Amino acid sequence: MAKRKSIALGKWLKLNFSQSGVSLTGLKGVRFNLSKRGLRGTAYIPGTSISKSKTLLPRDHFKKYWIQYIIGGIVVIVIFNQFLTHASIK
């Protein structure tokens, strides 16, 4: 049985950790997964079985530049979260 750990990143985003990798979820219709295959993005239509997945960064490329991608991802999450927080107040 796989253990799962989740961390909320603001009101809309959640970072999920499992034995197979890390995923970022929260916005309806978009999901990002980081696993041994690399970074994959999935766009889907909620409530249907329609989805499209694509490898955004292959494993070899990610292994070479992993720290830059982690730092960049954190910066994007923080900025996006701030944008959503301020947009919902109005």
N, C-alpha and C positions, 0 to 999 in steps of 0.2 A: 504494500500500500504506500503510495507516494505522499509525503508530507508537503503541505502548501503553507506559505507564509505570505501575507499581503500587507502592504503599507499604503495608506491613503496619502495621496499627494494633492491636498486641497480638496475641494468639493466635488470635482468631476473626474479626477484621475486616480488610478490605483495601479501600483506596481506589485506584480505577483511573482513570487519565487517558488520554484519547484525543483525536483531533482533533475529534470530535463532541460531547464533553462529559466529565463526571465521573460515576462511579458508585461506590456503596458496596455491597460484597458481603461475604459471610462466613457469615451465619446461614442455615441451610438454610430455604428457603421465603420469603425476603424479599430484595428488592433495591430500591435507590433510585438514580435516574438524574437528573442535572442536565444539561440540554442547552438548545438554543435554543428549545425548546418550553416549557421551565419545569421544575419538579420533578415527577417521576413516581415513583410507588411501584408495585411489582409483588409480588403474593403468588402463590406457586406451590406445587404439590405435587411434590417431587423424584421423578424417575423416571417422571413422567407428562407429558402435554402440557397439563395443566390449569393455567391461570393467570388472574389478573385484574389488570389495570393500571388505574390511575386517576391523573389529573393532580391533584397535591396543591396546587401553587401555579402558576398560569398565569404565562407569561413577563412580562406587564406588571406584575403584582404583585411578582414576584421582583426585577425590575429596580429597582423603587422602594425595596425594603427589603433588598437583597442582603447588606449587611454584618451586619445583625442575624441573618439566617438562617445565615450562615457561622459567626459566633461561637456562636450557639445550637447549631448542629450539632456543632461541635467539643466544646462542653461536654457534650452528650449522649453523644457517642462516648467521651469520657474516663470519664465516670461509668459508662456501660454496660460498658466494658472492665474497669474496676476491680471492678464487681459480678461479672462472669463469672470474673475471676481469683480472687477470694476465695471464690466459690461452689465452684470446682473443687478447691480445696485441702482442703476438709472431707471 
